[in-house]
Amino acid sequence: MMSYAPHSGPGTVGETTTSPAPARRGGGRDLHSLCRDGRVEDVRRLLKRDTPSVDGRKGSYGLTPLQEACRMDRPAVCLELLNYGAEFNETTTEGRFTALHLSAWYRHYRCIENLLLHSKRSLKLHFKNADGKTAIQLAQEKKYRDVVRIIRCGEIYQLAKDKAAVDYIRSILEKLQGEERFNGECSTATEQIVHKLIDKSLSDAASDNNIRLVGYLLQFGIEKPECLLNSFKIAKNAGFLEVAAILILSYNAFKHETDEVRYLLAPQIEVENNEFLIVGQHQQWRDLVYPLHSKKSINISIAMRVALQKEFEDTAGEILLQTECDVNAGTVDWHGLGLTYVADNWLLRQAHVFRSHGSSIHHSISALGEWVTSLNLSVNYLRGVPQVVCRLKNLKHLELSENYIGGAETSDPENRSGLPVELFALKKLKRLRLSKVHLTEFPDVPQWSSTLIDLNLAGNSLKTLPRSFGDAASLQFLNLSDNLLGKVPRCVGSLTKLVSLSLAGNVQIKELPLELGRLSELITLDTKKLSISNVPETHQRR
C-alpha cells in the first residue's frame, strides 16, 4: 500500500509513512490562499459574500480552508472559519488527516485550542488517519509533550458534562499530574491553554452538579481564583449547594484568606470570640458552608489540598483543624486526605483549640503529647514519618498504613524516610499499624516501649527482621502476613507474650522454627496460603 514521505506530506507520493502536507506559501485571492497567508480580514469579507465555500477543497491533497489555516498556523483565520461553520472533522483526500491531525503534527497549539473550544464538543479526538494514528499519537511520536497535554485537557473539557465519564477523566488527570516533571518543556502559552480548558471544565462540572469531578479538578489545580468564584456562582444559582460550598471554601483557600476559612468553618462560639470581624458576603458564605460542614455533608479536605498546592500551610492547617479532630477525646483522624507531609504547626493549631476550651496548655511541641492519644494518617502519600509524631508523649494508637514510609528518600525536614527508632520508644504507645507502607527492611530498635501490644506489618516487602525485634517483649498481637519472609525470624520466638501471630502469605516459609515452642501464650497462628507440615494442631487456624 502506498504511503507518503514525511517531508513531502499529503499530495506527494513516497514510500515511507503518511505525514501532513508541507507548509507551502502562496498568493492569490481565493479562500485557500487567503487562509494560507493568514489574511483574516480578507477571509471574513469573502465569507460574507460566499459562505457555502467555507468547506471547499483545492489541490491534489484535497485540503479545506480550515485545514490550510491549521497547517500554516493561522489561529485567527481558524477561528473565523469555525465561526462560519467550517467542518472541523473533515479529512484530507490523501492521508485522511483532520484539522486536528495537521495542527498536532506541526505543533500549532493555538489552532488546537480554537478547534477544542469552538467545536461544541464534537471534535473527534480519537479519529485515525490512513496510517491508523490519532492526533495525540502523532504528537507523541514527535515528542510534543505540550501538544499531548493540551489534547488530553481538551478531552476532559469534552467529557465534563458526562457524569459516567468521571472515572475516565480522573485517569487522564492522573496522567497529566504524572507528567508534571515535563512542564519545563512546555511554554507559558501552552500551560495557559491547559488551564483555560481545565477552568472551563470546572464551570461545566459545577453547572451539572458533578461534585466528584469538581473535587478531581480542584486537586489537579486551578490557575485563577476568578474561575473558582465564577463556578461557585454558577452552582449556587443552580441550587447545587454542596458544590457551591466546596468552591467558595476553595476560593478562600486559594487566596490565602486564612481568617475567612476559619470564619466559614468554626463553631459559633469560636466565631463570636474571634477578633476578626467579617460582614457582608462572607456572612452569606458562612450561612451556606457551615451548616453543610457541621452535618459532614461536604468534603472540606478538597479545599485543604488547594491550599497545599499554593503552599499556604497556615490555611491548610485551619481546614485540618475542622477535619475529624476531637480535642476532648484526644483523637485526630486525617486518613485519606492526600497528605504528602504533616507540618508541626497543624497539630499545634489543635493545641490552640484545646486551650480555648479552658485548658492551660502552652503553644509548644511538648504540649502536644498531653492531649493527642490517637492519630490516624493512613491512606495518604507520606514518604516518611512526620517528626512531630515522635514527640506525642501520650500517643496510644497510631495508624500509618497505606503510605510510602519505606519508599524513596525525602528531603523534607518534617518527614523522615523509613521508620525512626524513636517511634518504637513512645512510652504509652499500644497499637501501631504499618501495613502496606513499602517497607523493605525493619530498623534495629535499641529501646522498645513496654506498652506496645499490637504491631501490624502486613503487606510489606520484609525479608527478615533484626535480632533486636525480639526485645519487643510486650507484644501480644503481631501481623507479618504478605511479606517476603523466606523463613520465620528466630527472634519472634523471644516474644513470649504473643497471643496472635500471622505469617499468612509468606509463601517461601516451609517450616516453623523450634523457637516458636516458647510462645506458651499463643492462641492463634495464621499460616494461610503456606505449605507448612509442622504446625501444631492446637495452633492451626480453621
N, C-alpha and C positions, 0 to 999 in steps of 0.2 A: 504494500500500500504506500502510495506517495505521501510524503510529508514535506515540511517547509524549513528552509535553512534559518538558523537562529537569528542571523543578522539581516536577512532579507525580508522576513515577515510574510504575512498572508498576501498572496498575489504573485510571489516569485517562487517557482518550484525548485526544491532542492532535495537532498536525500537524508536529512537528519531529523530534527524534531520540529514540531509545529511551534511557531512563535509569532507574535503580533506583527502587524505591518510596521515598516520603519517610519520614523518621524520624517516626513517629507514636506517641505515648504513650497508654497506656490501662490501665485496671484490670481486675479480673476474676480468676477463679480457674482459667480454662482454661490449658493449657500455653502457647499462643501468647502470651497476655497476661503470664504469668509470665516468659517468655523476654524479652519486650519490656522489662519492668520490671527485669530483672536479679535476680530473686529466686531465687538459686541453691539455697538450702535447700528452698524450696517446690517447685522444679523436681525436685530429687532425690527428695523424698518422693512426688511424683506419678508419677515414672518407675518407682519401685519398685512402685507399685500397678498401673501400666498401661504397661508398656514398649512394646507394639506401637504406641502413639500417637505415638512419637518422630518419625515422618515424616508425621504427619497434616497436611492442608492446611486453610487457612482464608482467607476473604476472596476478593474478585474477582481478586486477584493470584495467589492460589494459593501463598502462601508457606508453607514448612515452618517448624517451630520453630527449626531451625538457621539458616535464612535470616533469621528475625526477630531472632535473637540477633546475627548478624553485622551486620545493618542498623543495630541500635541500639547497637553497640559494647559487647557483653556477653561479654568473653572467657572469664570464669569459667563462664557458662552454656554458651557454645560448647563448652568443654572437657568439661563434664558431659554434654552431648548426644552428643559424639563418643565418650565412654567408654561410652555406652549404645548405640552402634552407629548413630548418625544417618547417613543417606546424604548424604555431602558433595558428591557430583556431581549431585544432584537440581537441576532447573531450575524457575524460577517459571513459572506458567501463561502469564503475559503477559511477553513480552520475552526469555524463556529465559535469565534470569540465574541463575548458580550462587551459592553462598555466597561463593566467592572473588571473583566479579564485584562483589557488593554490598560486601564488605569493602574491595576496591580503590577502588571509586567513592567511598566515604565516608572513605577513608584510615584505616581501623580496623586498624592493623598488628598489634595483639595478637591479634585474631581470625585474621588471615592466618597468624601464627606457629603458632597452635593447629591450623589447617587443614593446614599443611605438615607439622608434626611428628607429628600423630596420625592421618594418613590412610594410613599404611603405604605411602607412595609411590604411592598410587593416585589422588591428586588430579589432575584433568585441567586442567593449567595452560594448555593451548592450546585449550580449548573456546571456541567462538564463540557469542555471544548472537544474538538475532534480527537485529541490525544487522551481524553478522559481525565483532564485536570480541572479542578475548580480554581477560582481566582486566588483563594488563600494558599492553595498548593503551589501555584506559580510563584507567589511571594515567598513561600518557604524555600522553594528551590533556589531562588535568587538571594536568600538570606536577608530579606527585607522585613526585619522584625517589627519595625514601626507600622508597616502596612498590615502585617498579620494582626497586631494589636487593634488597629482601627477596625478591621473587618470583624474581628471577634466581638468588639463592643457594638458594632452595627447589628450583629446577630442578637445580642442582648436587647438592644432597642427594638428590634423587630418582634421579639417574643415577650416583651414586658407586659403586655396585656393578656397573655395566655397563662392562666394560673396552673395549668397542667405542665407547664414547661419550667417551673421554678427550680426543680432539682437539676435539670439540664443547665439552666442559667448559672446555678451555683457552681457546677463543674467548670463552666467557662471562666467564671470569676477566679476560681482556684488556679486555673492555668495562667491567667493574667497576673495573679499575685506571685505565682512561681517564677514568672519571667521578669519580675521587677529588677533583678540584677542586670538585665539588659537595657534598662531605661536610659543609661548613659549614651546608648547608641541612637536614641530617639530624640528628635528635635523638640524644642518647646512647642512649636506649632503642632506637631504630631500629638503630644500629650494634651494640648488644648482640645483637639478634636475628640480624643478618647474621653476626656471628662465632660465634654459637651454631650456626647452620646449617653454617658452614664447619668448625667444630670437629667436629661430628658426621660431616660428610663425610670428614674426615681419619681418624677412627676406622674408618669403613666401608672406606676405601681401604686402611688398614693391615690390617684383618681379611681383606681379599681379595687381599693381596699385590700391590696395584696400585702399584708403585713410581713409575711415571710420574706418576700422579695425586697421590701423596704429595708429589712434588717440586713440582708446579704449585701445590698448595695451600699449601705452605710458602713458596713465593715470593710468593704473594698476601699472606700474613700471618696469623699466629695470634695470638689475643688473650691467652690464658692459658697459662703453661708447663705447668700440670697436664694440659692436653689433649695436649701432646707426650708427657708421661710416661705417661699412660694408653694412648695409641696405641702407644707403644713396648712396653708390657707386653702389649698385645693381639697385636702382631706377633711378639714373642719367644715367647710361649706357643704361638702357632700354628706356630712354627718358621720364620718368614719373616725370616731373619737379616739380609739386606741392608736390608730396610725398617726393621727394628729398629735397625740400626747408624746409619742416616741420622737416625732420630728421636731417638735418645739423644744423638747429636752435636749435633743442632739444639737439643735441650733445654738442653744446657750452654751453647751459643752464645747462646740466648735469655736465659739467666740471667746472662750476662756472667761465666761461670766460665772465665776465660782459662787458668788453670793446669790445670784439668781437661781442657780442649780439648787443651792441649799434651801432657798425660799420655796421652790416648786415641790420639793420632796419631804422636807422636815415636818414633824408633827406640829400641831398648832401651838403647843406650849413653848416649843423652841422658837417658833416664828415670832411669838409675842415678846420673847426675851431678846430677840435679835436686834442689835443696834442698827442694822442695815434696813432702811425703810424703802419698800418697793410699792409703787402705786400704779394705777392705770392698767395698761395692757398686761403687765406682769401679774396683777391680781386675777385677770381673766385667764391667763395661762395656768395659774395655780388652781383655780376653780376647775379647770379641765384635768390637769395632771394628777394632783394629789388624791382625789377620790379613787381614781383608777389604780394609782400606786398603792394606796392603803389596802385595796382589795386584791393586790397582786395580780391585776389584770393586764399589766404591761411588763415587758422585759426591759428594765432600765439599764441593764448591762450593755445594751447596744450603744447607748449614749456614752457609757464609760469607755467603750472601745474607740469611739470618735475622739474623746479627749486624749486617749493614749496615742492615737495616730498623730495628733497635733503636739504630743509631748507635754501636755498640761497635767502633770501628776497631781497637783492640788485639786483640780476639778474632778479628775478621775477618783481621787480619794473621797470627795464629797458624795459622789454617786455610790461608791462602795460602802460608804457609811450607812446607806439605807438599803443595802442588799443582804438580806438573810443574816443579819447580825443581831443577836440577843445579848445585850451587855449584861443584864441581870443574871442570865444563865451562864454567861462566860463563853458563848458559842459564836463562832464565825464560820459561815458556810459560803465559800466563794468557789464552789466547784462549777465547772463548765462555763466559765466566763471568758475563755480565750486569753487568759493572762500569760504574758511572756516573762513577767517578773513581779515581785511584790516589794514595793518600796516601804522602808521603815515607817515613813510618816503616814501611810494609810492606816496602819494599826495604831499609831499614835493618836490619830483623829478619833479612834474608838475610845481611847482613854479620855478625850475631851468630853465625849458624851457621858461616860460613866461619872465624870466629875460633875456634870450638870444635874445629875440625879442625887447629888448630896454627898458624893464621895470626896475624900481629900487626896485622891491620887494626884501625883505631880506629873507634869508633862515630860516624862523621860522614858527611855527604853526599859530600864529596870522595872518601872511601874507596870509594864505590860503583863509581866508574869503573875501579877496579883489578881488579874481578872480573866485572862484568856485560858480556858481549860480545854476547849475543843476547837480544832481548826481543820477545816476541810478545803483542800486546794486541789482536789482530784480533777481529772479531765480538763487540764489546761495545757499550756505549751511551755511550762517551766523547764529550763535547761540546767537547772541547779536548784539546790535547796536554799531558799531565801535566808540570809544571815540572821534576820530578826527571829526566825523560828527557834534557833538555838538559844535564844535569850528569854524564852517564855517559861519562866521558872515553875509555874503551876500547870503547865500543859499536861493533860492526861490522855487525850485522844488526838492523833494526828493522821490525816488521810492525804497521801501524796500520789495515789495510784493514777496511772494513765497520764504521765508526764514524760519528760525526756531527761530525767535526773542523771542517767548514765550515758547520755548522748555526748555530742561534741563539747569541747571545752568552751567556756563562756568567758568573755572579758568583762562582764557586768559585775562590778564590785558588790552588788547587793544580792547576787545569786551565785552560789558556789557549785561548780561542776562536780558530779559524783556525790557520795554520801559523806558529809563531815562527821568525824568520830564524836564530836561534841553532842550530836543529836542523840546518841545512844546513852549519854550520861545524864540526860534530863532527869532530875530526881523524882518527879512524880509521873513520868510517862508510863502509861499502862498498855495502850494499844497503838500500834504503828502499822499502817498499810502502805506497802511499797510494791504493789503488783503492777506489772506492765509499765515499768519505768526505764526499760532498756539497760538494765544493769548487766555488765559482763564480768564484774568482779566485786567482791564484798570487802570493805576495808578491814584492816587489822585494828580492832577496837581495844584500846588499853583499859578502859573502865566502862562497865555496863551498869545501867540503872538497876537498882534492886527491886523496882516496882514493875518493870516491863514483863507482862504476862502473855501478850498476844502480838506475834510478828508475822506479817503476810508478805512473802517474797515471790508469789506466784507469777508465772508468765514473763519471766526474765530470761537471760541467757547465761546464768551462772553455771560454771563447770565444776566448781569446788567451793569450799568455804575455808577460811583461815582457822588455824588451831584455836585462836582467841575466841572464836564463836562459842566454844564450849564453856566460856566463862559467864554466859548469859544464864546464870543459874536459876533465875526466877521465871523463865519462860514456861508457859503451860500449853500454849497453842502455837504451832509452827507450821506454816504452809510453804512448802518448797515445790509445789506442783508446777508442771510445764516449764521446766528449766532444761539445761543441757548436762545435768549431772551424770557422769559415767558410772559412779558408784555412790553409795551413801557415805558422806563425810564421817569419819570416825568421831569427830568432835561432837556430833549430835548425841552420841552415847553418853556424854557428860551432862546432858540436860535432864537431870533426874526427876524434875518436877513436871515433865511433859505429860499432858493428858491426851493431846491430839497431835498427830503428825501426818502430814500429807506429802507423799512422794509421787503422786499420780502424774502421768505424762512424761516422766523422765525415762524414756523407753530404753536407754542403754543400761539401766540398772538391772542386773540379773540375779543378785542375791543380797541378803541383808547381813551386815557385819555382826559379829558376836557381841560388840559393844552395846547394841540395842537391847540386849538382855538385862542391862542395868536399869532400864526405864520401867520400874515397878509400878508407877502411877499411870502408865499409858493405857488408855481405853480404846482409842480409835487410831488405826493405822490404815491410811488410804493408799492403796497400791494399784488403783485403777489404771488400765492400759499397760501394765507391767507383766512381764513373764518371770515371776519370782517363785521358786519352788519351796523356799524355807520360811514362808510367812507363818508365824504361829497361828493355830486355829482360833485361839481366843482373841486375836487381833485382826482377823480378816474382816474387811468391811463388806457387808452384804447390801 
